[in-house]
């Protein structure tokens, strides 16, 4: 809880000292690089002291605050806009409103959003951010200063008494009101632009709502800082250098597969202040498709005359069948090759039996209107035998002849698939192979029965 102006003054001085140290280190790095790192420790300290004397006036709190308040006054006629999500991050010519979106809503595990990071830095741009970059620098630096774990913009939003007194002390009450109004401003939600990306999102009532993506500048800046601090820290850079030179090995952090996209073209000011701090550089993490658990709902055509020939089965087993083809092409007669072949066929059968299990648990009698042969109907719709009027169906099921037919159907189908796929070996798939495939499915059937998961119910 912020209770005094002194706490604000202390936080600003701490912020400015950190900024001064960063500026000195940056300038010192430039000078040492031009002199090929041959400076002695004594000369380095001399140069550091000289840079301190040269730069300290720019980071003195009274002068700095004067620049902040002057910038606030200057920007009141130039459409200053604060944001956690900017429009210009999508396209620099956009006139769409920015959005401040700070939510306490918890996201599901595995998802990350702006609400995942407390006290994010806020961003800003204007109707001409390139010309206003100096003003934006002071304003954004000021409102993102942390005071006891809370940023100044949050104190302005909540109309904190000490924060209001701070502005009053500097005779800037109008500046406080102006910032407060901008920080609490709600987007109209009706403004768009021809250069916006637009997504039509289906709603349950049958209508669509139009979604307009904005660039999440605050969280991307947070990510940029985190990655840069780890990847380019002095300790990490030195450890990498030592590794290259094979001396004093030490662990270091690496982040492979990072890419960089530049926002704003040759002038990163055109997007926003935080983007300018980054030089327009924004990291792209490796983009992999999400692992979504496969929906085992199996849609079988009513006109399908053979379960094994159905297009949907082909789709579901494609990866498993491709693996079978890969190992079957290896014609060497070794234990390792034979084991691989058996493993591949077992994988395929596991998938087929899993699909069969889904169909078996559909409402009893679903197969009545389907064109499947009787044996496959008994296999895939076993509880139909329990329905009234299905005595003949139940009788055929009891005979268990249908089980042999299913084994034969699989062996015939599998043999034909291999012959048509591996044409150079098609004459090798004869009766011996047919019998082998039949034995495989029989063994898999018995395996499931031992687990108490009968394939043939």
Secondary structure, 3 states (H helix, E strand, C coil): CCCCHHHHHHHHHHHHHHHHHHHHHHHHHHHHHHCCCCCCHHHHHHHHHHHHHHHHHHHCHHHHHHHHHHHHHHHHHCCCEEECEECCCCCCCCCCCCECCCCCCCCCCCCCCHHHCCCCCCEEECCCCCCCHHHHHHHHHHHCCEECCEEHHHHHHCCCHHHHHHHHHCCCHHHHHHHHHHHCCCCCCCCCCCCCCCEEEECCCCCEEEECCCECHHHHHHHHHHHHHHHCCHHHHHHHHHHHHCCCCCCCCCCCCCEEEECCCCCHHHCCHHHHHCCCEEEECCCCCCCCCCCCCCCCCCCCCCHHHCHHHHHHCHHHHHHHHHHHCCCCCCHHHHHHHHHHHHHHHHHHHHHHHHHHCCCCCHHHHCCCCHHHHHHHCHHHHHCCCCHHHHHHHHHCHHHHHHHHHHHHHHHHHHHHHCHHHHHHCCHHHHHHHHHHHHHHHHHHHHCCCCCCC
